[in-house]
Structure formats: structure tokens, C-alpha cells
Amino acid sequence: MGKVPIKRRRRPTHPGAILREDLLPAAGINQTQLADLIGVSRRTVHEVVQERRPISVDMAQRLSRILGNSPQFWLNMQQAVDLWDTSEAK
């Protein structure tokens, strides 16, 4: 018998919120500095931290190189958000 899916009551945390609230302050860098470090526009970073842009595979790779976590860390969080959004859109 397979696992029964558990219905979450709230939307999973968007990876941009983790960047905005935890990782950027801990690293002591701002959005502009992060954009320069990962080679994207400041607007791109801003849209991610404002939760208006998803984390792509490319962005996950870039963030992992600078912040020291795995690309899978970012992609797992994004996938959880995407699955939630899709299930709630029904």
C-alpha cells in the first residue's frame, strides 16, 4: 500500500523568501551584490526574492556555487511551491 499524501494547510515557503529573510542577511550581501556574484541582473534577483520568479535549474546552479548549498536544495523548494500552486488552482 502506498503513502497517503498529506494535505498541507499553507503554501510552502518560496525559495526567494529564504534568500530574502535568511541567506542574504547571513551572508552580509544585498540583492545587487548577489546579482553581480551570480552574473544576472539585479531585476532578476529582485523578482526571485519578491517571489515573482521561480528558481530555474540555471539559477539553482548559480546560487549553489555562491551560497554553498546544492542545486537540489533550491529545486526541491521550488518544486514544492509549484506543486502547491498547481493543486490549489483546481
FENGI-V317009 format. One record per pair of residues at least 4 apart in sequence whose ideal C-beta (glycine too) atoms are under 7 Angstrom apart, sorted by the first residue. I is the first residue (numbers start at 1). J is the second residue. D is the distance in Angstrom with one decimal. If there is no record, write none. Layout:
((I | J | D) (I | J | D))
//
This chain:
((8 | 12 | 7.0) (8 | 84 | 6.6) (11 | 81 | 6.8) (11 | 84 | 5.1) (12 | 77 | 7.0) (12 | 80 | 3.9) (12 | 81 | 5.2) (12 | 84 | 5.5) (13 | 17 | 5.2) (13 | 18 | 6.3) (13 | 77 | 6.9) (14 | 51 | 4.3) (14 | 81 | 5.3) (15 | 19 | 6.5) (15 | 55 | 4.8) (15 | 74 | 5.3) (15 | 77 | 4.3) (15 | 78 | 5.5) (16 | 20 | 6.1) (16 | 48 | 4.4) (16 | 49 | 4.5) (16 | 50 | 6.5) (16 | 51 | 4.6) (17 | 21 | 5.6) (17 | 51 | 6.3) (18 | 22 | 5.3) (18 | 23 | 6.1) (18 | 77 | 6.8) (19 | 23 | 5.2) (19 | 24 | 5.7) (19 | 48 | 6.6) (19 | 49 | 5.2) (20 | 24 | 6.3) (20 | 49 | 4.2) (22 | 26 | 6.1) (23 | 27 | 6.0) (23 | 67 | 5.8) (24 | 29 | 5.8) (24 | 30 | 6.7) (24 | 34 | 6.4) (27 | 67 | 6.9) (29 | 33 | 4.1) (29 | 34 | 5.5) (31 | 35 | 6.3) (31 | 42 | 6.0) (31 | 45 | 4.7) (31 | 46 | 5.7) (31 | 49 | 6.3) (32 | 36 | 6.6) (32 | 42 | 5.1) (33 | 37 | 6.3) (34 | 38 | 6.2) (34 | 45 | 5.3) (35 | 40 | 5.4) (35 | 41 | 6.1) (35 | 42 | 4.4) (35 | 44 | 6.7) (35 | 45 | 4.5) (37 | 66 | 5.0) (38 | 62 | 4.0) (38 | 63 | 6.5) (38 | 66 | 5.6) (39 | 62 | 6.8) (40 | 44 | 4.3) (40 | 45 | 6.3) (40 | 62 | 7.0) (42 | 46 | 6.0) (43 | 47 | 6.3) (44 | 48 | 6.7) (44 | 53 | 6.9) (45 | 49 | 6.3) (46 | 50 | 6.0) (47 | 52 | 4.5) (47 | 53 | 3.8) (48 | 53 | 4.9) (48 | 55 | 6.7) (48 | 59 | 6.9) (54 | 78 | 5.4) (54 | 82 | 6.9) (55 | 59 | 5.0) (55 | 60 | 5.4) (55 | 74 | 4.8) (55 | 75 | 6.7) (55 | 78 | 4.2) (56 | 60 | 6.9) (57 | 61 | 6.6) (57 | 75 | 6.8) (58 | 62 | 6.5) (59 | 63 | 6.1) (60 | 64 | 6.2) (60 | 71 | 4.0) (60 | 74 | 3.8) (60 | 75 | 5.0) (61 | 65 | 6.7) (61 | 71 | 5.1) (62 | 66 | 6.8) (63 | 67 | 5.4) (63 | 74 | 5.7) (64 | 69 | 5.5) (64 | 70 | 5.5) (64 | 71 | 4.7) (64 | 74 | 6.8) (69 | 73 | 4.4) (71 | 75 | 6.0) (72 | 76 | 5.8) (73 | 77 | 6.9) (74 | 78 | 6.3) (75 | 79 | 6.0) (76 | 80 | 6.6) (77 | 81 | 6.7) (78 | 82 | 6.2) (79 | 83 | 6.2) (80 | 84 | 6.4) (81 | 85 | 6.2) (82 | 86 | 6.2) (83 | 87 | 6.2) (84 | 88 | 6.1) (85 | 89 | 6.3))
//
